[in-house]
């Protein structure tokens, strides 16, 4: 394939990945890694390096728009980034020493379970006007987010459980080259009972820092190829900006459906790659 067409195709795929990553809070890495390895035959380690750089671009492109609109809870993001960054460093250092196939399979099964949990019947916990959590109140994590009827307040719960799952999300980010936005959103939406739009936007705010910690390790090992990473970044960045604009006009139910569909695809991808030894 001609190098020009090769670059254009990577750019188009990255554009779609950035849009999807910003819309769901997952980060574009869940699309970039299989795109580069399965469709273009890139080495897995170089695909992970390019993916981590693209995740940084996704976060940079979408996070600014979300913060400006008042959706992102910066205080929660900064607090949980302590766990994700530590986990990302551990995952990146273990990437060359621990086989990721078994982890990928377990991760895929967990995502299937997460889809089931995310679509269970019953009211949305994050929408309840319940009592504040003592630890969240002490850390001043409660905040508001904009709605059509004006600013709406919410309370944060389950801080220790959410913090622990964020460490796992960071570890998977460093190990598999993804933003781990799936785990971040689930931790904030289900464990910490934060409104879904706040969860996705705060996840986008966080994944750049998580990926940057891992990308430094991959860069040091020589796994970041500028020729591969450049079209990925140039596609992901405008895609993430488009996704951010679309998110602000979409309904929470639609986002949950998109989120669940993406989780199913990611789960199948992870299990397949683990079984075939592609991870």
C-alpha positions as CSV (number, residue, x, y, z in Angstrom):
1,X,0.0,0.0,0.0
2,X,1.2,3.5,-0.9
3,X,2.5,5.4,2.2
4,X,0.1,8.3,1.4
5,X,-3.0,6.1,1.4
6,X,-1.7,4.3,4.4
7,X,-1.5,7.5,6.3
8,X,-4.9,8.8,5.1
9,X,-6.6,5.5,6.2
10,X,-5.0,5.7,9.6
11,X,-6.1,9.3,9.9
12,X,-9.7,8.5,9.0
13,X,-9.8,5.6,11.5
14,X,-8.3,7.8,14.1
15,X,-10.9,10.5,13.4
16,X,-13.7,8.0,14.2
17,X,-11.8,6.7,17.2
18,X,-11.5,10.2,18.6
19,X,-15.2,11.0,18.1
20,X,-16.2,7.7,19.9
21,X,-13.6,8.2,22.7
22,X,-14.9,11.7,23.5
23,X,-18.5,10.8,23.2
24,X,-18.3,7.8,25.7
25,X,-15.4,8.8,27.9
26,X,-13.5,5.7,26.9
27,X,-10.7,7.3,25.0
28,X,-9.8,6.4,21.4
29,X,-7.3,3.7,22.4
30,X,-10.0,0.9,22.4
31,X,-10.3,1.5,18.7
32,X,-6.8,2.5,17.8
33,X,-5.0,-0.6,19.1
34,X,-7.1,-3.2,17.1
35,X,-7.2,-0.8,14.1
36,X,-3.4,-0.6,13.9
37,X,-2.7,-4.3,14.7
38,X,-5.5,-6.1,12.9
39,X,-6.2,-3.8,10.0
40,X,-2.7,-2.4,9.3
41,X,-0.5,-5.1,10.7
42,X,1.5,-2.9,13.0
43,X,3.5,-4.4,15.9
44,X,1.4,-4.5,19.1
45,X,4.0,-2.6,21.1
46,X,4.2,0.3,18.6
47,X,0.4,0.3,18.3
48,X,0.1,0.7,22.1
49,X,2.6,3.5,22.0
50,X,0.7,5.4,19.3
51,X,-2.6,4.6,21.1
52,X,-1.3,6.2,24.4
53,X,-0.3,9.3,22.5
54,X,-3.7,9.5,20.9
55,X,-5.4,9.1,24.2
56,X,-3.5,12.2,25.4
57,X,-4.8,14.0,22.3
58,X,-8.3,12.9,22.9
59,X,-8.3,14.1,26.5
60,X,-6.7,17.4,25.5
61,X,-9.2,18.0,22.8
62,X,-12.4,17.1,24.7
63,X,-11.5,18.1,28.2
64,X,-11.2,21.8,27.5
65,X,-14.7,21.9,26.1
66,X,-16.2,20.0,28.9
67,X,-14.5,22.1,31.6
68,X,-15.8,25.3,29.9
69,X,-19.3,24.0,29.8
70,X,-19.2,23.1,33.5
71,X,-19.7,19.3,33.2
72,X,-16.3,18.1,34.4
73,X,-15.7,17.8,38.2
74,X,-12.1,18.9,38.3
75,X,-11.7,18.2,42.0
76,X,-12.8,14.6,41.6
77,X,-10.6,14.2,38.5
78,X,-7.4,15.5,40.2
79,X,-8.1,13.3,43.3
80,X,-8.7,10.1,41.3
81,X,-5.7,10.7,39.1
82,X,-3.5,9.9,42.0
83,X,-4.7,6.3,41.8
84,X,-4.8,6.1,38.0
85,X,-1.3,7.5,37.5
86,X,0.2,5.1,40.1
87,X,-1.6,2.2,38.4
88,X,-0.5,3.3,34.9
89,X,3.2,3.3,36.0
90,X,2.9,-0.2,37.5
91,X,1.1,-1.5,34.4
92,X,3.6,0.0,32.0
93,X,6.6,-1.4,33.9
94,X,4.9,-4.9,34.0
95,X,3.9,-4.8,30.3
96,X,7.2,-6.4,29.2
97,X,7.3,-8.9,32.0
98,X,3.8,-10.2,32.6
99,X,1.8,-11.9,29.8
100,X,-1.3,-9.8,29.1
101,X,-3.4,-12.5,27.5
102,X,-5.0,-13.7,30.7
103,X,-5.6,-10.2,31.9
104,X,-7.3,-9.3,28.5
105,X,-9.6,-12.3,28.8
106,X,-10.6,-11.4,32.4
107,X,-11.0,-7.8,31.4
108,X,-13.3,-8.8,28.5
109,X,-15.5,-10.9,30.8
110,X,-15.6,-8.1,33.3
111,X,-16.8,-5.7,30.6
112,X,-19.7,-8.1,29.7
113,X,-20.7,-8.1,33.3
114,X,-20.4,-4.3,33.3
115,X,-22.8,-4.0,30.4
116,X,-25.3,-6.1,32.3
117,X,-24.9,-3.9,35.4
118,X,-25.2,-0.7,33.4
119,X,-28.5,-1.7,31.8
120,X,-30.2,-3.2,34.8
121,X,-33.7,-1.9,35.5
122,X,-34.5,0.5,38.3
123,X,-33.9,4.2,38.9
124,X,-30.6,5.9,38.2
125,X,-28.8,6.1,41.6
126,X,-27.0,9.3,40.6
127,X,-30.3,11.1,40.2
128,X,-31.4,10.6,43.8
129,X,-31.5,13.5,46.2
130,X,-29.8,11.5,49.0
131,X,-27.7,12.5,52.0
132,X,-24.1,13.6,51.5
133,X,-21.3,11.1,52.1
134,X,-19.1,12.0,55.0
135,X,-15.8,11.4,53.3
136,X,-16.8,13.0,50.0
137,X,-18.1,16.1,52.0
138,X,-14.7,16.3,53.8
139,X,-12.9,16.2,50.5
140,X,-15.3,18.7,49.0
141,X,-16.1,16.4,46.0
142,X,-19.8,17.3,45.7
143,X,-20.7,19.7,42.9
144,X,-23.3,20.7,40.3
145,X,-23.7,20.2,36.5
146,X,-25.7,22.1,34.0
147,X,-29.1,20.9,32.8
148,X,-31.9,22.4,30.7
149,X,-33.6,23.5,34.0
150,X,-30.4,25.1,35.4
151,X,-27.6,23.8,37.6
152,X,-28.3,20.5,39.4
153,X,-26.4,19.4,42.5
154,X,-25.2,15.9,43.2
155,X,-23.5,14.0,46.0
156,X,-20.5,11.7,45.6
157,X,-20.4,8.3,47.4
158,X,-18.2,5.2,47.6
159,X,-14.9,7.2,47.5
160,X,-12.6,4.3,48.7
161,X,-14.1,1.8,46.2
162,X,-13.9,4.2,43.3
163,X,-10.3,5.1,44.2
164,X,-9.3,1.4,44.3
165,X,-11.0,0.7,40.9
166,X,-9.2,3.7,39.4
167,X,-5.8,2.1,40.3
168,X,-6.9,-1.0,38.4
169,X,-8.0,1.2,35.5
170,X,-4.6,2.9,35.4
171,X,-2.8,-0.5,35.5
172,X,-4.8,-1.7,32.5
173,X,-4.1,1.6,30.7
174,X,-0.4,1.0,31.0
175,X,-0.5,-2.7,30.2
176,X,-2.9,-2.6,27.2
177,X,-2.4,0.9,25.8
178,X,-6.0,2.0,26.3
179,X,-7.4,5.0,28.3
180,X,-9.4,2.6,30.5
181,X,-12.3,5.0,30.3
182,X,-14.7,2.1,30.6
183,X,-13.6,1.3,34.1
184,X,-13.3,5.0,35.0
185,X,-16.9,5.7,33.9
186,X,-18.2,2.6,35.6
187,X,-16.4,3.5,38.8
188,X,-17.8,7.0,38.9
189,X,-21.3,6.2,37.6
190,X,-22.0,3.1,39.6
191,X,-19.7,3.0,42.6
192,X,-19.5,6.8,43.3
193,X,-23.0,7.5,42.0
194,X,-22.0,10.5,39.9
195,X,-24.3,11.6,37.0
196,X,-23.4,9.9,33.8
197,X,-22.5,13.0,31.8
198,X,-20.3,14.1,34.7
199,X,-18.7,10.7,34.7
200,X,-17.9,10.6,31.0
201,X,-16.6,14.2,30.9
202,X,-14.4,13.7,34.1
203,X,-13.1,10.5,32.6
204,X,-12.0,12.4,29.5
205,X,-10.3,14.9,31.8
206,X,-8.4,12.1,33.5
207,X,-7.3,9.7,30.7
208,X,-4.8,12.1,29.3
209,X,-2.8,12.2,32.6
210,X,-3.1,8.4,32.9
211,X,-1.9,7.8,29.4
212,X,0.9,10.3,29.7
213,X,2.4,8.4,32.7
214,X,2.4,5.2,30.6
215,X,3.5,6.9,27.4
216,X,6.7,8.1,29.1
217,X,7.7,4.5,29.8
218,X,6.9,3.3,26.2
219,X,8.8,6.3,24.8
220,X,11.8,5.4,26.9
221,X,11.7,1.9,25.4
222,X,11.5,3.2,21.9
223,X,7.9,2.0,21.2
224,X,6.6,5.4,20.1
225,X,7.1,5.7,16.3
226,X,6.5,9.3,15.1
227,X,5.5,8.2,11.6
228,X,2.7,6.1,13.1
229,X,1.7,8.3,16.0
230,X,1.5,11.5,13.9
231,X,-1.6,10.6,11.7
232,X,-3.2,9.0,14.7
233,X,-2.9,12.2,16.8
234,X,-4.0,14.4,13.9
235,X,-7.1,12.3,13.4
236,X,-8.0,11.8,17.1
237,X,-7.8,15.5,18.0
238,X,-10.5,16.8,15.7
239,X,-12.6,13.7,16.3
240,X,-12.6,14.3,20.0
241,X,-13.7,17.9,19.5
242,X,-16.6,16.8,17.4
243,X,-17.5,14.2,20.0
244,X,-17.5,16.8,22.8
245,X,-19.9,19.0,20.9
246,X,-22.3,16.1,20.2
247,X,-22.2,15.0,23.8
248,X,-23.6,18.3,25.1
249,X,-26.7,18.0,22.9
250,X,-27.4,14.3,23.4
251,X,-29.5,12.5,26.0
252,X,-28.2,10.3,28.8
253,X,-30.2,7.3,27.6
254,X,-28.6,7.5,24.2
255,X,-25.1,7.8,25.8
256,X,-25.8,4.7,27.9
257,X,-26.8,2.7,24.8
258,X,-23.7,3.8,22.9
259,X,-21.5,3.1,26.0
260,X,-22.9,-0.4,26.3
261,X,-22.5,-1.2,22.6
262,X,-18.8,0.0,22.7
263,X,-18.2,-2.1,25.9
264,X,-19.5,-5.2,24.1
265,X,-17.2,-4.6,21.1
266,X,-14.2,-3.9,23.4
267,X,-15.0,-7.1,25.4
268,X,-15.1,-9.3,22.3
269,X,-11.9,-7.6,21.1
270,X,-10.1,-8.2,24.4
271,X,-11.1,-11.8,24.7
272,X,-10.3,-12.6,21.1
273,X,-6.8,-11.0,21.4
274,X,-6.2,-12.8,24.6
275,X,-7.2,-16.2,23.3
276,X,-5.2,-15.8,20.1
277,X,-2.2,-14.3,21.9
278,X,-2.4,-11.0,20.0
279,X,-2.1,-9.0,23.3
